[in-house]
Amino acid sequence: MMRLMKPKVVLRPIFLLVSLAFAAQTHDLPFGIWKRASNEPILFPQGTTWESAGTFNPAVTSFPFDDPAAPAGHRHREKTVMLYRAQDASGTSRLGYAESTDGIHFIRRPEPVFSPETDYEKDGGVEDARLQKFGDTYYLTYTAYNKKDAQLCLATSTDLIHWERKGIILPAYRGNWNKGWTKSGAIVPEKINGKYWMYWLGTSADKTDQMGLSSSTDLIHWIEATDTPVLARRAGMFDSRVVEPGPPPILTKQGILLIYNGADDDLVYRTGVVIFDRNDPRKILYRSDTPIFAPEKEWEKVGQVPNVVFVEGMVEMNSRYFFYYGAADKYVGVARAAATLVTNAIH
């Protein structure tokens, strides 16, 4: 599945000034100004088979481990695991596995850990994962695409390698306002009012992609929570055409913080932030008027789809946030920012 394509758009220098001006006002967010942790992709296509055309749109998680090879006093370290979308020359996607001890340099497994098997995944594949953990179980939301329909699905695992499918959780062409595909399930990390909550992408009657919200008591069966998009597009702004959830939200004292991916009418993808009420996931408390991240590097502007930074993974390590993104639907990049409200984040 590919995004709609438009002619290449050159970002004007004035945008960077606006972005920096917004970044200076982010003191109420749990992170500061984003900076690229690497000026080059940290993951790129390789070989001639399952990951030869693109490696992009990663989900990530991190956990502590003991490194016996490290010096005494430094053996308690963090490991980051990435599940990235890998595309072959025919356009079929699978999920590859890579891990890192510094959040930047990753070692890949030689084979994918999640590949298309069902009819609703046939030929198109499994795409654009998000990871959330409850207890000892990882919940993987992903888009299944069969070259006809894209639908939001779920799988579970205890080791991030072996997965059990739970099926389609939000069918396409159904819902209160959604008239098309379903994608991008970002699950809130804790129950609110006795329910799990998930932000997701649907297509409204005007053919624009906007954000929906559903709730569940078991993470398998979901009920739509709003009659209209919970986060709608804004005409004339950076998110006038697409409003799509990024990484799973985090809970802060300010509210439910969600990074999202916005695209304008020229389908340039940039990054925004929204905060929802902790007691009512429908209620918007704050939304960025200007993007906090945008395509700048050549490899973010030129690829399978031009002018795309698509943030899909986020972890906090060593008092910094790392943000993992797909670039031009071909590469993986990483940005990072200082954690500004570490004591306010709820883990």
Sequence and secondary structure as in RCSB ss.txt:
>XXXX:A:sequence
MMRLMKPKVVLRPIFLLVSLAFAAQTHDLPFGIWKRASNEPILFPQGTTWESAGTFNPAVTSFPFDDPAAPAGHR
HREKTVMLYRAQDASGTSRLGYAESTDGIHFIRRPEPVFSPETDYEKDGGVEDARLQKFGDTYYLTYTAYNKKDA
QLCLATSTDLIHWERKGIILPAYRGNWNKGWTKSGAIVPEKINGKYWMYWLGTSADKTDQMGLSSSTDLIHWIEA
TDTPVLARRAGMFDSRVVEPGPPPILTKQGILLIYNGADDDLVYRTGVVIFDRNDPRKILYRSDTPIFAPEKEWE
KVGQVPNVVFVEGMVEMNSRYFFYYGAADKYVGVARAAATLVTNAIH
>XXXX:A:secstr
            HHHHHHHHHHHTT TTSSB   EES SS SB   SSSTTSSEEEEEEEEEEEEE TTS TT  
EEEEEEEEEEEE TTS EEEEEEEESSSSS EE SS SB   SGGGTTTEEEEEEEEEETTEEEEEEEEE SS E
EEEEEEESSSSS EEEEEEE TT SSS  S  EEEEE SS BTTBEEEEEEEE TTS EEEEEEEESSSSSEEE 
 SS SB   TTSTTSSEEEE S  EEETTEEEEEEEEE TT  EEEEEEEE SS TT EEEE SS SB   SHHH
HSSSSSSBEEEEEEEEETTEEEEEEEETTTEEEEEEEEBS GGGEE 
